[in-house]
Amino acid sequence: MGTKRDLTTLKELERRRRLAAELLRQGVRPAEVARWVKSSRQSVMRWSRLLERDGLRGLRRAERVGRPPVLTDPQLRRLAKLLKAGAVAAGYATEMWKLPRIAVLIQREFGVRLATSSVWRTLQQMGWSVQRTSRVWQHNPAGPMRSKQTR
């Protein structure tokens, strides 16, 4: 498992690579550069090859880390519309949206199979919350799930 890195850490790592690149361009040996930037000699050698091949552009930080999202932005917008239309409109007997139901909806509409935990993370990413209390159900018979933006 990899580590989750925040933007500050990624910027700091890029700063180290740029410093290493400057030292390498000045002719400092890779072993010495590794000591200066507190990195391994192997990393400095890899950076040196990237610098030769792509210039400073090759040492830039990644725009995002981790696995790319499974659903695209247009698909997420379509999913939001489907959820707002309600569970009955999606073919269910009641208006109660549940994570397994949403997983089936996503698979049916987009051909993407998601675990329940991934459905939950997708909903959070979309800004949706799940209301579980029966009191909310009584006050909002149109459906207990809603976008946080519509509050």
C-alpha positions as CSV (number, residue, x, y, z in Angstrom):
1,M,0.0,0.0,0.0
2,G,1.3,3.4,-0.9
3,T,1.2,6.5,1.4
4,K,-1.2,9.3,1.0
5,R,0.7,12.5,0.3
6,D,-0.7,16.0,0.6
7,L,0.1,18.8,-1.8
8,T,2.7,20.4,0.6
9,T,4.7,17.1,0.7
10,L,4.5,16.8,-3.1
11,K,5.7,20.4,-3.5
12,E,8.6,19.7,-1.1
13,L,9.6,16.6,-3.0
14,E,9.6,18.6,-6.3
15,R,11.7,21.3,-4.6
16,R,14.3,18.6,-3.7
17,R,14.4,17.2,-7.2
18,R,14.9,20.7,-8.6
19,L,17.8,21.3,-6.1
20,A,19.3,18.0,-7.1
21,A,19.0,18.9,-10.8
22,E,20.8,22.2,-10.2
23,L,23.6,20.5,-8.3
24,L,23.9,17.9,-11.1
25,R,24.1,20.6,-13.7
26,Q,27.0,22.2,-11.7
27,G,28.8,18.9,-12.0
28,V,28.4,17.6,-8.4
29,R,28.7,13.8,-8.2
30,P,25.4,11.9,-7.7
31,A,26.5,10.4,-4.4
32,E,27.2,13.9,-3.1
33,V,23.9,15.3,-4.4
34,A,22.1,12.4,-2.6
35,R,23.7,13.4,0.7
36,W,22.8,17.1,0.1
37,V,19.1,16.5,-0.7
38,K,18.8,13.6,1.8
39,S,17.8,11.0,-0.8
40,S,19.1,7.8,-2.2
41,R,21.8,7.7,-4.9
42,Q,19.5,5.6,-7.0
43,S,16.8,8.3,-6.9
44,V,19.4,10.9,-7.9
45,M,20.5,8.8,-10.8
46,R,16.9,8.4,-11.9
47,W,16.4,12.1,-11.7
48,S,19.6,12.6,-13.7
49,R,18.3,10.4,-16.5
50,L,14.9,12.3,-16.4
51,L,16.8,15.6,-16.5
52,E,18.8,14.5,-19.5
53,R,15.8,13.2,-21.4
54,D,13.0,15.7,-20.5
55,G,14.8,18.6,-18.8
56,L,13.2,20.2,-15.7
57,R,9.8,19.3,-17.0
58,G,10.6,15.7,-16.2
59,L,11.1,16.5,-12.6
60,R,7.8,18.2,-12.0
61,R,5.4,16.7,-9.5
62,A,2.3,14.8,-10.5
63,E,-0.9,16.8,-10.7
64,R,-2.7,14.1,-8.7
65,V,-1.7,11.0,-6.9
66,G,-3.4,7.7,-6.6
67,R,-5.6,5.7,-8.9
68,P,-7.6,7.7,-11.4
69,P,-11.4,8.0,-10.7
70,V,-13.5,5.2,-12.1
71,L,-16.4,7.5,-13.1
72,T,-15.8,10.6,-15.2
73,D,-17.3,14.0,-14.3
74,P,-20.1,13.7,-16.9
75,Q,-20.9,10.3,-15.5
76,L,-21.0,11.7,-11.9
77,R,-23.4,14.5,-13.1
78,R,-25.6,11.8,-14.7
79,L,-25.5,9.8,-11.5
80,A,-26.6,12.8,-9.5
81,K,-29.6,13.3,-11.9
82,L,-30.5,9.6,-11.5
83,L,-30.3,9.8,-7.7
84,K,-32.4,13.0,-7.6
85,A,-35.1,11.4,-9.8
86,G,-35.5,8.8,-7.0
87,A,-35.3,5.1,-6.5
88,V,-38.8,4.5,-7.8
89,A,-37.8,6.1,-11.1
90,A,-34.8,3.7,-11.2
91,G,-37.1,0.7,-10.8
92,Y,-37.3,0.1,-7.1
93,A,-40.4,-0.4,-5.0
94,T,-39.5,2.3,-2.4
95,E,-37.8,5.6,-2.5
96,M,-35.1,4.5,-0.1
97,W,-31.7,4.7,-1.7
98,K,-29.2,2.2,-0.2
99,L,-25.6,1.8,-1.1
100,P,-26.1,-1.6,-2.7
101,R,-29.0,-0.2,-4.8
102,I,-26.7,2.7,-5.9
103,A,-24.0,0.2,-6.8
104,V,-26.5,-1.7,-9.0
105,L,-27.6,1.5,-10.6
106,I,-23.9,2.5,-11.4
107,Q,-23.3,-0.9,-12.9
108,R,-26.4,-0.8,-14.9
109,E,-26.0,2.7,-16.2
110,F,-22.2,2.9,-16.6
111,G,-21.0,-0.7,-16.7
112,V,-18.8,-0.1,-13.7
113,R,-18.9,-2.5,-10.8
114,L,-18.1,-0.7,-7.4
115,A,-17.8,-2.1,-3.9
116,T,-20.2,-0.6,-1.3
117,S,-17.3,1.3,0.2
118,S,-16.4,2.8,-3.2
119,V,-20.0,3.8,-3.7
120,W,-19.9,5.6,-0.4
121,R,-16.6,7.4,-1.3
122,T,-18.1,8.3,-4.7
123,L,-21.2,9.9,-3.0
124,Q,-18.9,11.8,-0.6
125,Q,-16.9,13.0,-3.5
126,M,-20.1,14.3,-5.2
127,G,-21.1,16.1,-2.0
128,W,-23.9,13.8,-1.1
129,S,-24.9,12.6,2.4
130,V,-27.0,9.8,3.5
131,Q,-29.8,10.4,6.0
132,R,-30.6,7.3,8.0
133,T,-33.1,8.3,10.6
134,S,-36.8,7.4,10.1
135,R,-37.7,11.0,11.2
136,V,-35.8,12.4,8.1
137,W,-37.7,9.8,6.0
138,Q,-41.1,11.1,7.4
139,H,-40.2,14.7,6.8
140,N,-38.7,14.1,3.3
141,P,-40.8,11.3,1.7
142,A,-39.2,12.2,-1.7
143,G,-36.1,10.4,-0.6
144,P,-33.6,10.4,2.3
145,M,-30.6,11.0,0.1
146,R,-29.8,14.5,-1.1
147,S,-27.0,16.7,-2.3
148,K,-25.4,18.9,0.3
149,Q,-25.7,21.8,-2.1
150,T,-29.5,21.6,-2.0
151,R,-29.8,22.2,1.8
